[in-house]
Structures are given as structure tokens and as C-alpha cells.
Amino acid sequence: MKFFVDTADVAEIRDLAATGLVDGVTTNPSLVAKSGRDFFEVLEEICDIVDGPVSAEVAATDSDTMLAEGKALSKIAKNIAVKVPLTRDGLKACKALSGDGIMVNVTLCFSAAQAILAAKAGATFVSPFVGRLDDIGSDGMALIADIVDIYDAYANFDTEVLVASIRHPMHVVDSAKMGAHVATVPPAVLRAMFNHPLTDKGLAAFLVDWEKTGQSILDR
Ligand code: G3P
């Protein structure tokens, strides 16, 4: 499973990328607005930090302008994935952009029917928003299971399932159980995945017992 970090906060990305466990980044207009920075500048900086796909979302809603914006965004760096919304115009732009060899992340996916269209449009990634479905009492993880099953049934569907709108580590775990290709994880959730109280307790006990030996590993 690939881990993308879901933020436009460069300090967070730099810190988590240093673990060697980050395979890409996703941004969206809300995350860019939250950063308070120039869109192109922050994307350039992110693309310098992370070698993997970095999603940058168009702002237009008509396919022609989405296409122009997508081409402009793709020139920022070779690892830019252009994000377009899962609308009729978005999929039309996706078909054209992917035809030009540009990575496309089709976002705001909330149904299996939409995900089938994204695959047919040649999307590199489709982003089903599990958290927002859970937020309204729907079953976000059931959607992931459906999309993975459908995509697995068609050898010509090359689109990767990029689970988004993740609220907690169990969204990541359940997505992995279902074989989703990517989880885009908010920094706080990714940090939470490292932690377990029994790990902390066990490590503390190991260190106390090691101290009693009076030995050192490096001073040999
Ligand atoms: O990448 C999409 C993600 O940022 C949306 O998450 O929490 O706004 O539903 P959220």
C-alpha cells in the first residue's frame, strides 16, 4: 500500500517524508488555502521534497478550462498529478489529460458508478472520500470494497484506488485489507499510526533491563 500525505503544509510534509515512508502528497483547494501560500510556489516546494505523485487540483469547472489549467499545473514538475472533480466535465478533461501522458487524480468520488467512469476516462487515481460518507451515516469502506472488486474484474482498468477523506488509522487498515492501492493520510492520522501504549511500555522495560547490563553496543 502506498502512503500519501494529505496536506499542503510543507513543514509537515518535510517532517513525515524524513521517515522514508511517504510515497506522495495530495492537496486540494481547501488545503492550499489553509497553507496561506502561493499555489504554484507551494507545489514546487512539495515536488522538491517528495519524488512520488503530488496532486494539484484545478479550479475550473468546464472541461476546456480544466484542460488548460491541468496542462499549466503539469509543467510545475514531472511528479504533478492533476486533480479534477468527478463530474462530466472533469472526466472529459481527465480523458484528454491522460491521453497527453499527464497523471490525473479524479477526486470527490462518492459512488461505484462514478469510479467506473473514472477508470474508463483513464484516471491514474480515483479518490473516494470515505470520511465524508461516514460523516452522513453512509458506509465509506463499503464503497472502497465495491470499487476494488470492480477494478479487479477488468484487466484494462489501470486506475489506482486512492482512499481519501481518512479520519483515523482504521480507515487505513480496512483499506489495506481490501487491497486499495493508496491511502492519503492527514499528518495527524499518520502520526497516530506509529503509536501504541504497549510499544511504549515494552520499550521502556527493555531499556531499564539493558541499562542493568552496563554494556554498550557502540563502545566495542
Ligand atoms: O484529499 C481529499 C481530502 O483532503 C478530503 O478530506 O477531511 O476534507 O473530507 P476531508
Residues whose N, C-alpha, C, O or C-beta is under 5 A from the ligand:
A	BS01	G3P	D6 T26 G131 R132 A164 S165
